[in-house]
Amino acid sequence: MDATLERVERLLALILIHDMKDAPQTEKAFSLSRAGFAHAEIAALLGTTAPVIAQQLYKLRSARKRIKPRK
């Protein structure tokens, strides 16, 4: 990937995190994941590890599946 594009992508991610400053880390991770960031990238942006992010996203998605109403 072009260095300029990587920088823009990182800046946009940091803006997203800043806008979500009061949100829990799990919600920030989920938003970054939906934007296409890998666990390791999310972890670097949030100052944690990829396994922590993977576990948080797994728990969040599992909880949302249990809440989702059946059609």
C-alpha positions as YAML, in Angstrom:
chain: A
units: angstrom
residues:
- id: 1
  name: MET
  ca: [0.00, 0.00, 0.00]
- id: 2
  name: ASP
  ca: [1.18, 3.50, -0.77]
- id: 3
  name: ALA
  ca: [2.65, 5.32, 2.26]
- id: 4
  name: THR
  ca: [0.35, 8.30, 1.77]
- id: 5
  name: LEU
  ca: [-2.72, 6.08, 1.66]
- id: 6
  name: GLU
  ca: [-1.59, 4.30, 4.83]
- id: 7
  name: ARG
  ca: [-1.18, 7.64, 6.58]
- id: 8
  name: VAL
  ca: [-4.65, 8.80, 5.52]
- id: 9
  name: GLU
  ca: [-6.15, 5.51, 6.65]
- id: 10
  name: ARG
  ca: [-4.47, 5.82, 10.04]
- id: 11
  name: LEU
  ca: [-5.61, 9.44, 10.44]
- id: 12
  name: LEU
  ca: [-9.20, 8.49, 9.67]
- id: 13
  name: ALA
  ca: [-9.02, 5.68, 12.21]
- id: 14
  name: LEU
  ca: [-7.68, 8.08, 14.84]
- id: 15
  name: ILE
  ca: [-10.49, 10.54, 14.07]
- id: 16
  name: LEU
  ca: [-13.02, 7.74, 14.54]
- id: 17
  name: ILE
  ca: [-11.45, 6.80, 17.87]
- id: 18
  name: HIS
  ca: [-11.41, 10.43, 18.98]
- id: 19
  name: ASP
  ca: [-15.07, 10.88, 18.08]
- id: 20
  name: MET
  ca: [-15.87, 7.80, 20.16]
- id: 21
  name: LYS
  ca: [-13.78, 8.94, 23.14]
- id: 22
  name: ASP
  ca: [-16.52, 8.14, 25.67]
- id: 23
  name: ALA
  ca: [-17.35, 4.75, 24.14]
- id: 24
  name: PRO
  ca: [-15.94, 1.54, 25.58]
- id: 25
  name: GLN
  ca: [-12.89, 0.03, 23.91]
- id: 26
  name: THR
  ca: [-15.04, -2.83, 22.63]
- id: 27
  name: GLU
  ca: [-17.26, -0.46, 20.66]
- id: 28
  name: LYS
  ca: [-14.23, 1.32, 19.21]
- id: 29
  name: ALA
  ca: [-12.76, -2.04, 18.20]
- id: 30
  name: PHE
  ca: [-16.05, -3.06, 16.60]
- id: 31
  name: SER
  ca: [-16.23, 0.15, 14.57]
- id: 32
  name: LEU
  ca: [-12.66, -0.26, 13.37]
- id: 33
  name: SER
  ca: [-13.32, -3.90, 12.52]
- id: 34
  name: ARG
  ca: [-16.35, -2.92, 10.45]
- id: 35
  name: ALA
  ca: [-14.12, -0.40, 8.65]
- id: 36
  name: GLY
  ca: [-11.87, -3.28, 7.60]
- id: 37
  name: PHE
  ca: [-9.03, -3.09, 10.10]
- id: 38
  name: ALA
  ca: [-7.37, -6.33, 11.22]
- id: 39
  name: HIS
  ca: [-7.13, -7.27, 14.90]
- id: 40
  name: ALA
  ca: [-3.43, -6.37, 15.02]
- id: 41
  name: GLU
  ca: [-4.09, -2.95, 13.47]
- id: 42
  name: ILE
  ca: [-6.93, -2.26, 15.90]
- id: 43
  name: ALA
  ca: [-4.77, -3.34, 18.82]
- id: 44
  name: ALA
  ca: [-1.99, -0.96, 17.77]
- id: 45
  name: LEU
  ca: [-4.45, 1.94, 17.49]
- id: 46
  name: LEU
  ca: [-6.06, 1.20, 20.86]
- id: 47
  name: GLY
  ca: [-2.88, 0.33, 22.74]
- id: 48
  name: THR
  ca: [-3.60, -3.32, 23.48]
- id: 49
  name: THR
  ca: [-2.92, -6.73, 21.93]
- id: 50
  name: ALA
  ca: [-4.53, -8.56, 19.03]
- id: 51
  name: PRO
  ca: [-5.77, -11.46, 21.25]
- id: 52
  name: VAL
  ca: [-7.53, -8.95, 23.52]
- id: 53
  name: ILE
  ca: [-9.26, -7.38, 20.51]
- id: 54
  name: ALA
  ca: [-10.21, -10.80, 19.12]
- id: 55
  name: GLN
  ca: [-11.76, -11.79, 22.45]
- id: 56
  name: GLN
  ca: [-13.66, -8.51, 22.82]
- id: 57
  name: LEU
  ca: [-15.07, -8.74, 19.30]
- id: 58
  name: TYR
  ca: [-16.03, -12.38, 19.79]
- id: 59
  name: LYS
  ca: [-17.91, -11.59, 23.01]
- id: 60
  name: LEU
  ca: [-19.62, -8.56, 21.47]
- id: 61
  name: ARG
  ca: [-20.74, -10.45, 18.36]
- id: 62
  name: SER
  ca: [-21.93, -13.40, 20.45]
- id: 63
  name: ALA
  ca: [-23.96, -11.10, 22.70]
- id: 64
  name: ARG
  ca: [-25.51, -9.34, 19.71]
- id: 65
  name: LYS
  ca: [-26.48, -12.67, 18.12]
- id: 66
  name: ARG
  ca: [-28.29, -13.73, 21.32]
- id: 67
  name: ILE
  ca: [-30.23, -10.45, 21.40]
- id: 68
  name: LYS
  ca: [-31.14, -10.44, 17.70]
- id: 69
  name: PRO
  ca: [-34.86, -11.27, 17.29]
- id: 70
  name: ARG
  ca: [-35.85, -14.20, 15.15]
- id: 71
  name: LYS
  ca: [-37.96, -13.64, 12.06]
...
